[in-house]
């Protein structure tokens, strides 16, 4: 599983992106990257291997920005190389991170090549960056993203930043998890709540077909039909401690050892809710 994290704030967000990606390491990945929108335009750092390797390159590059996106990638389309790592950039103007798979990427790639776009990776994600850039010549970033995702077949969670509109980001989902984290004068996106727990516990889970405009002073969500919609705000009760490795060597080991507690917590919640009854265990409970 790939991981996404993004932030829009009035302060440098790079450390927040790095911490968010570190908390997504349990999902597994083979490369990582961050892109920010700052006075120099879009600046990007990517690295094969652990988030720690990417962090070292970020420090060397002195990467800073108040709007940024980050990603951890499991190789699917294309091998484990820096050129295939996210974020992907189009014409130095658009940067995109993406979870999922674009099934019609070959068709879109051929079309975009005819329009003059050059591809520097083997990924299906680069198609998204170029497609949004193509529409962004005449449309807003929001409208460009909405138009582009309607032409994509498959499953995706994406986030997009643009040099032309440096104050915000656009994010969209279809078939892949994506949530918004709500802060005070700063807002976030992530594929998992663990990535934003250090900065907020107020989250909105986007629904299939949603496209959201993320700004410092708030978020606006548009449904599949393109109309503005309201989604429920949740207060996460997940603890940061539960996201740490603790005494374990890796997350698989942690999950194995925590199975008894997970089972106990599940049964206890059902008992407290008076929802524990034989039918939960199927027909065998009657024998």
N, C-alpha and C positions, 0 to 999 in steps of 0.2 A: 504494500500500500504506500502510495506517495503521501506527502504531507504539505499543507499550505499554511502560511501565516502572513498577515499583512497589517499595516498600521498607518493611520493618518493622525498626526499630532502637531503641537506647536513646539515640540522639542525633538532632538535627534532620536530616531526610532531604531537604529541599527542594533543596539544591545538587546532591545525587546525582540527583534526578529531572530537574533541568534539564540536567545533563551527559549523562544517559542519553538524553534526548529530542534533544539536540544531535547525538549520535552516530547517531541514527535519521533524521537529515535527508536522508540519501542516498536514502531510500525515496520521497521526495516527499510533500508535504502542503500544505494551505492554511490550517490553523489548529492551535492547540496549547492545552493546558490542564493544570492540576494541581489536585488536591484533597487536602487533608490532614485527618486526624482529630486534633483537639487539645482542650484544655480548653474551647474555645469551641464545640465541635461540629465539623461539617464546614465547612471554609472552602475556597473554590474561586476560582481565577483562570483566565480564558480570554482568548484574543486571536486575532483573525484575522491571518494573516501568519506571519512567521518566529518561531522560538523566542525570538529576541532581544527581540522585541516583548513576548512573554509574560513574559520575565525582568524587563523594566523594570517591568511592572505588579506582579509578585511582590515586587520590592524596595520599591515604593511602598506595597504592602499589608502589608509586614513579615510575610509568610506563613511560618509555622513549624509543624513537626509531626514526630512520630516514626513515624507511619504515613501513607503517602501513595501516590497513584497519579497517573500522568501519561500524556498521549496526544498524538500528532500525527495529524491527520485529513485524508484526501482526501474531499471532498464526494461523497456518493452520494445517499442520501435527504436531500433538503433542500440549500439553497444554502450558499454560503460566508458564514456569519454567526456572530457570537459565540454566539447562542442555540443554534445547531446544533453548536457545538464541544463536545468531551468535556472533562472528565467530565460525565455527566448525573446529576442529583440528584433523589431522590424524597422529598417531605415534609421536607426538611432532615435526613433520617435515614440515607439510603442514597446512596452515590455509586458510579457504574459507569463503567468504560472498556471499549471493545469494538472489536475488529477483526472484519471479516466482514460477513455480511448475514443478516438474519432474514426468511425468506420469508413467514412467517405473521404479520407485524407488524400488518397491517390488522385481522385477526381479533382479535388480542390487544389492540389499541388500542381497538376497540369494546367488548370485554369490560371492560377496565379503566375506560373512561369510565363505564360503567354502575355500576361499583363506587365511583365518585366521584373518580377521579383526573383531574387537569387536565394537559394536555400543553402545554409551552412551546416545543417544537421540532418540526421536521418529520422527525426521525430515527427509524429503527427501534430505535436503542439505548435511547431513553427508555422504550420498552416493557419492556426488561429491568429497568431500575431500579424501575419501579412494580410489576412482577410480583414481584420479590424482596421489595420492601417489603411487599406484600400478605401474603405468606407469613410474613414476619418478625414479624408481629404475634403469632404463636403458636409459631413454630419458631425454632431457632437460625439464625444466619447461614449456617452450613454446610448445614443441612437445607433452609433456604429456597432457597439457590442450587441445590442438587441437585434439588429439586422443580421450580424454575422452568426450568432448562435442559432437563429432560425434556419440557417443553411447547413448546420452541422448535424450529422447523423451519428449517434452513439451516446455515450455517457460522459459527463464532464462536470467539474467544478473549476472555475477559472477566476482569476483576478487580473485586472489590467490597469496600467498607469500610462500616462501620455505626457510628452513634453509640452504639447499645446495646452493642456489643462492640468497644470502641476499641483493644484490644490486638493485633488481628490483622487479616488480610485473607483473603478466599477467592478462588480463581481457578479457571477451568475452560476446557477447550478441546474443540473438535470441528471438525476440518477446517482450522483455522488454527494456525500455529506458536505455541508458548508454552513458555518454559523457566523453571526456577527457578535462582537463583544462591545458593549456600550460603556464608555468611560465619561469623564468630566472634561470636555474640551478635547477629547481624543477618542477615536473609535477603531475597532480592529475586525479582522476576519481570520478565520481559521477552519481547518478541516476537522479539528478535534478541540474540545473545551480545554484540554490540558495545556494547549499552547497559549492560552490567554489568562489562565488562573492567577498569574502573578500580577496582572494589571486590572482585572475586573472579574466579577462573578455574575454580572448581568448579561445574558446572552439571548439572541434570537436565532432560532433554527429556521433557515430558509427552506421553502418548499420547492418541489420540482417546477421548473419553469420560471422561478423568480430571478429577477435582475435587480441589484441594489447599488445605489449611489452612496458611497461612504465619504463623509466629510468630517472635519473637526467638530462642527457644531451639531451633527446629527446624521441620521441615515434615512434614506427614502427607498422604499421597496416597491417594485413593480411586478405584478403577476404575469402569468403566461400570456394573457390577452393584452398586456401593455399598460393596464390601468394601475394607478397607485393603490396599494393594499396595506393593511395593518396585520402584523404578525405578533403573536404573544411574546412578551418578555418573560424569561425564566431566570430565577435566582439559583445558580448552580450550588449544590452542596458537596461537590467533589473536593477533597482536600489535596493540597499540594503534596503532602506526605505520601498519599496513595500513588502518586505518579513517580516517586523516587525508587531507585533500585534497592536502596537499603543494604542489607547484608548479602544480597544475591549478585551473582556474576553477570547475569543477563536477564532480560525480561521474560523469556520463556521459563526459566527456572523460577522466577518470582511468581508467575501465573500458576505454575504447578503447585508450589507450596501454599499459595493463597486459596486454592480450591475449597478446602474445608470451611474457611471463614466465609467465602462467597456463598457457599451452600447454606451455611447457618444463617447468614444475613437475609438471604432470600426467604427461607422458611419462617424466620422470625417476623419479617414484614407481613407475610401472609397471615400468620397467627394473630398478630396485633390488629390486622384489618378484618379479622374473623372470616377470612377467605380460604382457610385451609380445610379441605374436605376431600374425601376419597376419589371423587371424580377427576381430580387433578392428575391422578396417576393412571388414568385410563381404565379399560375394562378389567385388567388384571387385578385391580384393587377389590373387585367383587368376588374373586375366586377364593 
